[in-house]
Amino acid sequence: MPTLRLNDPALADDLLVELRSHGDILAEEIGPGSIRVSVLGSYSAEGMRVAIYLHVRAWEAAQRAKGIDVRVELD
């Protein structure tokens, strides 16, 4: 399962809420600013990474539009 790492751990709850709002995504905080994510369904490992990547980049863009500087790394 891929792991997300946020540059600002205080934003982890906001990202968790966003990810969990999608019925096919499981997400849990595993440490400060670290979230483990899985997408339910018939995805290959690469397909799951792409789906997560797109959700995360959309969330980042929405945060930046609000003036919040956030960066998320996908491991």
C-alpha positions as CSV (number, residue, x, y, z in Angstrom):
1,M,0.0,0.0,0.0
2,P,1.4,3.4,-0.9
3,T,2.3,5.9,1.8
4,L,1.8,9.6,1.6
5,R,4.1,12.1,3.4
6,L,2.9,15.7,4.0
7,N,5.3,18.5,4.5
8,D,2.9,19.9,7.1
9,P,1.6,17.1,9.5
10,A,-1.2,19.5,10.6
11,L,-2.9,19.0,7.2
12,A,-3.1,15.2,7.5
13,D,-6.6,15.3,8.9
14,D,-7.8,17.4,6.0
15,L,-6.3,15.0,3.5
16,L,-7.7,12.0,5.3
17,V,-11.2,13.5,5.2
18,E,-10.8,14.1,1.5
19,L,-9.5,10.6,0.7
20,R,-12.1,8.9,2.8
21,S,-14.9,10.9,1.1
22,H,-14.3,8.6,-1.9
23,G,-16.0,5.3,-1.2
24,D,-13.3,3.3,-2.9
25,I,-10.3,4.6,-0.9
26,L,-9.1,3.4,2.4
27,A,-6.7,5.7,4.3
28,E,-5.2,5.6,7.7
29,E,-2.7,7.9,9.5
30,I,0.4,5.8,10.4
31,G,2.5,8.6,11.9
32,P,2.7,12.4,12.0
33,G,2.1,13.5,8.4
34,S,2.2,10.0,7.1
35,I,-0.9,8.3,5.6
36,R,-1.2,4.8,4.1
37,V,-3.6,4.5,1.3
38,S,-5.3,1.7,-0.7
39,V,-7.9,1.8,-3.5
40,L,-10.5,-0.9,-3.5
41,G,-11.2,-2.6,-6.8
42,S,-9.3,-4.4,-9.5
43,Y,-6.3,-2.2,-9.8
44,S,-2.8,-3.2,-10.6
45,A,-0.1,-1.8,-8.3
46,E,0.7,0.9,-10.9
47,G,-3.0,1.7,-11.5
48,M,-3.5,2.2,-7.8
49,R,-0.6,4.5,-7.6
50,V,-1.9,6.6,-10.5
51,A,-5.4,6.8,-9.0
52,I,-3.9,7.9,-5.6
53,Y,-1.6,10.4,-7.4
54,L,-4.4,12.1,-9.2
55,H,-6.6,12.4,-6.0
56,V,-3.6,13.8,-4.1
57,R,-2.6,16.3,-6.7
58,A,-6.2,17.6,-7.0
59,W,-6.3,18.0,-3.2
60,E,-2.9,19.8,-3.3
61,A,-4.2,22.2,-6.0
62,A,-7.3,23.0,-4.0
63,Q,-5.2,23.8,-0.9
64,R,-2.9,26.0,-2.9
65,A,-5.9,27.8,-4.3
66,K,-6.8,28.6,-0.7
67,G,-3.3,30.0,-0.1
68,I,-2.0,26.9,1.8
69,D,1.5,25.7,0.8
70,V,1.4,21.9,0.9
71,R,3.5,19.2,-0.7
72,V,2.7,15.5,-0.6
73,E,5.2,12.8,-1.5
74,L,4.0,9.5,-2.7
75,D,6.2,6.5,-1.7
